[in-house]
Amino acid sequence: MLPADTPPAVADALGYLQHHLQELAECQNTSEHTINATLTGLTAQLQQLTQLVTSLAPAPAVAPPPIPASPPPAIPPTLAPAAPSKQQMRSKLPSPPDFSGE
C-alpha cells in the first residue's frame, strides 16, 4: 500500500509498473515450464539413443585406409632450369650438308 500523501501520477505509474511486472512474471513462468518440458523430452530421447547404441553389436574394426605418399615438392621457379636461349637453340639445329668439297 502507498502512503496517503502519494501523488496520483506516482501512484498511477507504480500501478502501471506493477501490472507489467506481473505479466513478465507470468511469461517467465510459462517459458520456464516450456524449457523444463523440452529438457524432459530431450533427456528421454537421449536415454533411448544411449540404449539403442549400447544394444547394437560392436562393429568389426576396420583398418583406416593408408595415407597416400605425398607428391615430390615442386621446384621453385628460381631453381627450375631456364628456357634455352635463341643462340643455344640455333646450335642444336643440324647444319646443312657441305657439298663444296666434292
C-alpha positions in Angstrom: 0.0 0.0 0.0 1.1 3.5 -0.7 1.1 6.3 1.8 -1.9 8.6 1.7 0.1 11.6 0.5 1.4 9.8 -2.6 0.7 12.0 -5.7 -1.8 10.4 -8.1 0.7 10.5 -11.0 3.2 8.5 -9.0 0.5 6.0 -7.8 -0.6 5.5 -11.5 3.0 4.9 -12.6 3.6 2.4 -9.8 0.3 0.6 -10.6 1.3 0.5 -14.3 4.7 -0.9 -13.5 3.2 -3.5 -11.0 0.8 -4.7 -13.7 3.6 -5.2 -16.2 5.8 -6.8 -13.6 3.0 -9.4 -13.0 2.8 -10.0 -16.8 6.5 -10.5 -17.1 6.5 -13.0 -14.1 3.7 -15.0 -15.9 5.7 -15.0 -19.1 8.8 -16.1 -17.2 6.8 -19.0 -15.6 5.4 -20.1 -18.9 8.9 -20.0 -20.5 10.4 -21.9 -17.6 7.7 -24.6 -17.9 8.3 -24.9 -21.7 12.0 -25.2 -21.1 11.6 -27.8 -18.5 9.2 -29.9 -20.6 11.6 -29.7 -23.6 14.5 -30.8 -21.4 12.5 -33.7 -20.1 11.6 -34.8 -23.6 15.2 -34.4 -24.8 16.5 -36.4 -21.8 14.1 -39.2 -22.6 15.3 -39.2 -26.3 18.9 -39.2 -25.2 18.3 -42.2 -22.9 16.6 -44.1 -25.8 19.5 -43.4 -28.1 22.0 -44.5 -25.5 20.1 -47.7 -25.0 20.0 -48.2 -28.8 23.7 -47.7 -29.2 24.7 -49.9 -26.3 22.4 -52.7 -27.5 23.9 -52.8 -31.0 26.7 -55.4 -31.6 30.1 -53.7 -31.8 31.1 -53.1 -35.4 34.2 -55.0 -36.7 37.4 -53.0 -36.5 38.3 -51.7 -39.9 41.9 -50.5 -40.6 41.9 -46.9 -41.9 43.0 -46.6 -45.5 46.7 -46.0 -46.0 47.8 -42.4 -46.3 48.9 -41.8 -49.9 52.5 -40.8 -50.4 52.8 -37.1 -50.9 54.0 -36.0 -54.4 57.5 -34.6 -54.6 57.8 -30.9 -53.7 57.5 -28.6 -56.6 60.7 -26.9 -57.8 60.7 -23.2 -57.0 60.8 -21.1 -60.2 64.2 -19.7 -59.2 65.7 -23.2 -59.2 64.0 -24.5 -62.3 66.2 -24.8 -65.4 65.9 -21.7 -67.6 64.5 -22.0 -71.1 67.2 -22.3 -73.7 68.3 -19.1 -75.4 67.9 -18.4 -79.1 71.7 -19.0 -79.5 71.5 -22.4 -77.8 68.5 -23.4 -79.9 70.4 -22.4 -83.1 73.4 -24.5 -82.2 71.2 -27.5 -81.8 69.8 -27.3 -85.4 71.6 -29.6 -87.8 73.9 -27.8 -90.3 73.2 -28.1 -94.0 75.4 -30.6 -95.7 78.6 -29.0 -97.3 78.8 -30.0 -101.0 81.7 -27.6 -101.8 84.5 -30.1 -101.1 83.5 -32.7 -103.6 
